[in-house]
Amino acid sequence: MSRARALIRTREPSLLIVAALIGSLAGIAVTVMSRLAQWLHVLLFDIAPDGYLSASAMISPPWRAAATAGGGLLLGALYLLFFRRARQIVDPIEANALHGGRMSLRDSLRVAVEAIISNGSGASVGLEAGYTQVGSAIASRLGQRLHLRRTDLRTVVGCGAAGAIAAAFSAPLTGAFYGFELIIGVYTVANIAPVMTASIAGFLVAQGLGAAAYSIEVPNALTMHAADYPPYLVLGVVAGFAAIGIMRLVTLVELAFQKSRLPRAIRPAVGGAIIGALALYSPQVLAAGHGAMHLNLVEVVPVGLLLTVLALKIAGVSISLGSGFRGGMFFASLFLGVIVGKLFAMLVTWLAPSAGVDPIAAAIVGMSALGVGIVGGPLTMTFLALEATGDLAITGIVLAASILSAITVREFFGYSFSTWRLHLRGETIRSAIDVGWLRGLTVGRMMRTDVRSVLATMPVDAFRSLFPLGSTQRVIVTDTSGRYAGIILVAEIHSTPLPDEAEDATIHPFCRQPDKMLFPNMSAQTAAKVFDEAESEELVVVDDASSRHVVGLLTEAHLFRRYAEELDKARRSLAGEG
């Protein structure tokens, strides 16, 4: 292994071989998962082997709609089986942002199984989250076995995700930019070759195994001109606000299930029963929605039916994720975007018939813009539109609308769906940019431990004798039990005259900032905020908030110097200089 690691670090073609292997394994994983989910669709809902569940005319006989509740029961049983050993599962974005690309393959395989059960039983979720989880985890495990350095390990995790998405959509450029934008967080000369290699390998392997690609067919070529841009740019903003609303709704439904006092293991079954009831009205609510998206994209659908399908699909996604089904919103966001785009085109045509908004073009723009708002990645969605339609004419409008959607979400919400879920857990990351090194830069690593303190009961005269002007700037003060009591400015206590009757006065009234302190496990970012609030150049570090025993001292200047050093090191490592 040490020889392989040295070869990979010194010879770029060696990393490309690893990337090709990762992409190939991701392509195999995608093929297996998609076929298992499709087999469940055929078995549970009696559809044609090559058909799409969401394109079914009806669920017949109606009792088959109970399959989604059955899938929920199975998920609940898995929860009861694993909950004693359950730990928070790290996804690829979190892994690259906080853990240097380290993921658990065992946990990720569990995610894959739960995603197959969820999608296969008809829950309104996609498999893409499972694809990228498994592809990235395989890459992470292989990279750890090769003892790759942090930068290379993060890159191969992006390779795994890129290969998975390329295999799922038969779109190597989409897969590669998914890896760049969402999993690695940056596009550099150093990572383009391995990520593209993995993406192409995943695409070729899946095609060779006969995987059914999620193709998006456009019935006719589109002709677009610069004058056609304004309505579609407005659509980009509309899609951004729609994405925010959908993400908020998912959170509210999840909160409602949590407050319902239903046992955690029962919630998916209850959610599945509701999804099954909705499917009896319209099967388009089931699974990710590949067949339903094709129907609504190529056929002329009345506005009332479009609104109904939109409402049902949003409800289905919210209930599925909120009740505990495992999956993602990648394809569901594309499906919803198609409907939003067509409704927008109908509205514009009704308000201004001369605007000339093409419903198909609006559907593609809406698909990409809403996908960017929920999933992220403007270039990812732009290349998806390009590779799916093969139409360069619409690419510029798709990119412009996608960027506006991304700006809208960032300005009024601040998160994609993946990072929003992390935020609800208490994390603050907004992308896969590597901030794990910053989490490791704690106050405990930066503080000085050679500090001395005085008691708050010390007389002022004694303090002045012990600390004459110029000896030091600040002195730490504790009470008689050793608890932190504040900081005294030496210049202030020397310059403040005492009345004659206060000759025995103690230094306690001169203590400043008794409630402003740092803790050893604080990150550099958190410590910087405390310094800003305290408006102090030095702060005391205490062991914890209850005992408040002084363990060190940290200056603001040293904090920012160390931060700058670590940031420079991370940049050089990212550029391949480390």
VENQUI-V455495 format. One line per field, one symbol per residue. phi: phi as a letter, one per 40 degrees, with the letter a starting at -180 (. if undefined). A space follows every 10 residues. Layout:
phi = ???
This chain:
phi = .ccccccccb bddccccccc cccccccccc cccccccccc dcccbfccdb cbdccccacb cdcccccccc cccccccccc cbccbcbccc cdcccccbbg gcbccccccc dccccccccc chdcbbcccc dcccdccdcc ccccccfccd cccccccccc ccccccccbf acccdccccc cbbcgabbcc bccccccccc cccccccccg cccccbcbca cbbbbdcccd ccccddcdcc cccccccccd cccccccccc gcddccdccc cccccccccc caccccfchc ccccccccbc bccccccccd cccccccccc ccchccibbd cdcccccccd cccccccccc cadccgccdc ccccccdccc cccccggdcd cccccccccg bccccccccc cccccccccc cbbgbccccc ccccchcbcb acdcbccccc ccdccbccbc bbbbcccccc ccccccbcdg cacbbcbbcc cgccbibbcc cccccccbcd cbcccccdcc cbfcbbabbd cccccccccc ccccfbcbbc bbcacccfcc baabccccdc cccccccccc cccccgcc
